Structures are given as structure tokens and as C-alpha cells.
Amino acid sequence: MDPLSVTASIIAVLQLSAKVLEYLNNVKDAPKDRSQCAIEMLNLCGLLYKLRDHIEQGNSTQPWYFAIHDLAVKNGPLDQFKQALETLQTKMGAGNRFNKAGEALLWKFKKEEISSILGQIERLKSLVELALQMDHL
């Protein structure tokens, strides 16, 4: 897989992250849990921007490059990020127009599922961080 394909995968995940963030930021009087979710999305975006920059400035002959490459394989971490964010977007009702009371009520039912998805995203972030650290070894 060439660097352009890896970068395209990263950009797709970044776009989904931005949609989830936009939804979280548009919800007025969001509960503390939603604020924490927004922080997690910001952390993910920062990590993915760092990864994209690393790939764009890197050299394909360096050993760490192969570890980065493995992130973009089919059903690999970047695909899993994308799937998790799509699920998160669906669960949060992004794009749906509920009133404030309806969103607050639904959040209580969705909270456990969303926490599970955020846990998966956190594990995937660890994989990306490890691949980025390979450059320092």
C-alpha cells in the first residue's frame, strides 16, 4: 500500500471524527460524559494529524514505515477506527434533530454502548502510538 492510500485512510477517519465532534459541540448543555467524549475525539484527531504528517514527511525505506503501513491494511486499525466512529456517530444520533430533553433522555440509554466504543477507540489509539514510537527506536 502506497503512502497516498495510507494518508487517504487517515483523512477518512479524520473527517468522521470531525462530524462526531461537530455534533458534540452543537449539543447545548451537554452532560459531562459528552464533554469527555468530545475531548477523546480531539485527542484522536491530534494523533491522526501527527500520523499523517509523519507519513508525508517520512521515507519509505525506514523500518518504522512498515509498521505504519500495517495500520492501513484491510480491517486494520484505521478501518476499525472508521467503523467505530461510524457506529459512534449513529449511536449519538448525529444528524438527527431531537429537542434538548429528548437528547438528554436518550443519552442515558446510549451511554454504556458509547463508552464501549470509546474504549475500542482508545485501544486503537495505543496501536497507532506504538507505530509512531517505532520511529524513535
C-alpha positions in Angstrom: 0.0 0.0 0.0 1.5 3.3 -1.0 1.7 6.4 1.3 -1.1 8.1 -0.6 -3.5 5.2 0.3 -2.5 5.4 4.0 -3.0 9.1 4.0 -6.4 8.8 2.4 -7.4 6.3 5.1 -6.3 8.7 7.8 -8.2 11.6 6.2 -11.4 9.5 6.1 -11.1 8.8 9.8 -10.3 12.5 10.5 -13.5 13.5 8.6 -15.6 11.1 10.6 -14.0 12.4 13.8 -14.8 16.0 12.8 -18.5 15.0 12.2 -18.8 13.5 15.7 -17.0 16.5 17.2 -19.3 18.9 15.4 -22.3 17.0 16.8 -20.9 17.1 20.3 -20.2 20.7 20.1 -23.6 21.6 18.8 -25.4 19.9 21.7 -26.2 22.6 24.2 -25.9 21.8 27.9 -24.2 18.6 27.1 -23.7 16.3 30.1 -20.2 15.8 31.4 -20.0 12.5 29.6 -20.5 14.1 26.2 -17.8 16.7 27.0 -15.4 13.8 27.8 -16.3 12.2 24.5 -15.5 15.4 22.7 -12.1 15.5 24.5 -11.4 11.9 23.3 -12.3 12.9 19.7 -9.9 15.9 19.9 -7.2 13.6 21.2 -7.8 11.1 18.4 -7.7 13.9 15.8 -4.4 15.2 17.2 -2.9 11.7 17.0 -4.1 11.2 13.4 -2.8 14.5 12.2 0.5 13.6 13.7 0.4 10.2 11.9 -0.5 11.9 8.6 2.4 14.4 8.9 4.8 11.6 9.8 3.8 9.6 6.7 4.0 12.7 4.4 7.4 13.7 5.7 8.8 10.1 6.1 10.9 7.9 4.0 9.5 4.6 2.8 12.9 2.9 3.3 12.9 3.4 7.1 11.8 0.4 9.3 9.0 2.3 11.1 7.3 2.8 7.8 6.3 -0.8 7.6 4.6 -0.6 11.0 2.7 2.5 9.8 1.8 0.6 6.6 0.2 -2.2 8.6 -2.2 0.3 10.2 -3.9 0.8 6.8 -4.4 -2.9 5.8 -8.0 -4.1 5.2 -9.7 -4.5 8.6 -6.7 -3.0 10.2 -6.6 -0.2 12.9 -7.6 2.6 10.5 -10.6 0.6 9.2 -11.5 -0.2 12.8 -11.3 3.5 13.7 -13.6 4.3 10.8 -16.1 1.6 11.8 -16.1 2.7 15.4 -16.6 6.3 14.5 -19.4 5.5 12.2 -21.1 3.4 14.9 -20.5 6.2 17.4 -22.0 8.7 15.0 -25.1 6.5 14.6 -25.5 5.9 18.3 -25.2 9.5 19.2 -27.8 10.4 16.7 -25.6 12.8 14.8 -27.7 14.4 12.1 -30.9 13.7 13.9 -32.8 16.7 15.3 -34.1 16.0 18.8 -35.0 18.5 21.3 -32.8 19.0 24.3 -34.9 16.9 26.7 -35.1 14.1 24.1 -31.3 14.0 23.6 -30.6 14.1 27.4 -33.0 11.2 27.9 -31.6 9.1 25.0 -28.0 9.7 26.2 -28.7 7.7 29.4 -29.6 4.7 27.3 -26.7 5.1 24.9 -24.0 5.9 27.4 -22.9 2.3 28.0 -22.6 1.5 24.3 -20.8 4.7 23.6 -18.4 4.1 26.5 -17.6 0.7 24.9 -16.9 2.3 21.5 -14.7 4.9 23.2 -12.8 2.0 24.9 -12.2 0.4 21.5 -11.0 3.7 20.1 -8.6 4.1 23.0 -7.1 0.7 22.3 -6.7 1.6 18.6 -5.0 4.8 19.6 -2.5 2.8 21.5 -1.6 0.8 18.4 -1.1 4.0 16.4 1.0 5.5 19.1 3.2 2.4 19.2 3.7 2.5 15.4 4.7 6.2 15.7 7.1 5.4 18.5 8.9 2.8 16.3 10.4 5.8 14.5 12.3 6.7 17.7 13.8 3.3 18.2 
